[in-house]
Amino acid sequence: MPFDRDKIRSGIEKACYKRPVSPEQIDRLVGAVEAAIYEDGEREVPTRRIGELVFSALRDLDKVAFVRFASVYREFQDVHDFVEELQPILDGRRRDPRP
């Protein structure tokens, strides 16, 4: 799928709603995702790849925004899915992104 910067920004803004994340931080995050995509050199970028890049960047930026994004990206079905995702954060570890 072609890269859509506005769609990425919209998803990040929704995840960061009412969080202490500035528009400048969102701009930098979108720019970093865009740069990583262009570094890959692919004409079309799988949605999964874009999601993983955003997922990873949000994890470092704001944990609440990260969980909000993860709940949509990973399609959490119940509270156990949330707990499974949060446990490594609570333990101070990082998980590898998974679809």
N, C-alpha and C positions, 0 to 999 in steps of 0.2 A: 504494500500500500504506500502511496506517496506520503511523505512527511507533511503533517499539518501542524505548524507551530501554534496556531490559535487553539486547536483542539487540545494540544498538550497543556498550554497555558490555562485553559478553562478547567481541565481536570485538576491541575495543581492548585488553582485558586479555590476550587470547591473544597479540596482537602485541607487547605490552610485557612478556611473561613473562620473568623474570630480567633485566630491564633496570632501570637506575636511574631508574625513573619511579614517583613516589609515588601512592598512592590519591587524594590531593588533586588531583594533576595530571590524573589520569584523570577525576575528577569535573568539573574545569574544562573539560576537552576535551569530555566528553559534554554539559555545559551549553552550551558554545559551539555545538556541532552542533545541539542542540535549539533554541537561540535563532535560529540561522540558518534552520532549517526553519520556525519559526513566523513569522519575518519574511517568508518567501516567501508566506505567507497561503493556501497550498493545503490543501484538505481531505485529499487523499492525496498522498503524496510518492513520486516514482519512486525505486526502489532505487538507480539510477545517481546521482541527486542526493545521496543520503545517503552513498554510497560516496565520491563526490568530496569532500564536506565532511570526512569522516573522513580520507581520503587526504591532503588538504592540511594538516589540523591535525597529523597524525602526522609529516609531513615536517618541520615546524617543531619538534616536540617531541623526537623521537628517530629518528635516521636508520636504525638497525637495525629498530626497530619499524615504521617507514615501509616498509622493504623487505619485511618479513614480511607486512604487510598488503597491500602491492602485489602480492606473489606470489600471493595468493589472489584479490584483487579483480580483477586484470588477467589472471589465469589463465595465468601463465608456463608455457610448455611445455618450455623447455630453458634451459641456462646462458646462451645468447645473449640471451634475453629479460631475464635478470637484469643482464647487462652493459649492455644498452641502457638500462635504467632507472637503473643506477648511474652511468653515465658523466657525465651532467649534474651529479650530486652531487659526483663526484670533480673535475669541472672548475669547481665553484663556481657552477654555473648552476642555474636551476629550470626544470622542464618543466611544461607545461600538463597537467592531468589528462586522461587519455583512458580510455575503457572497455577 
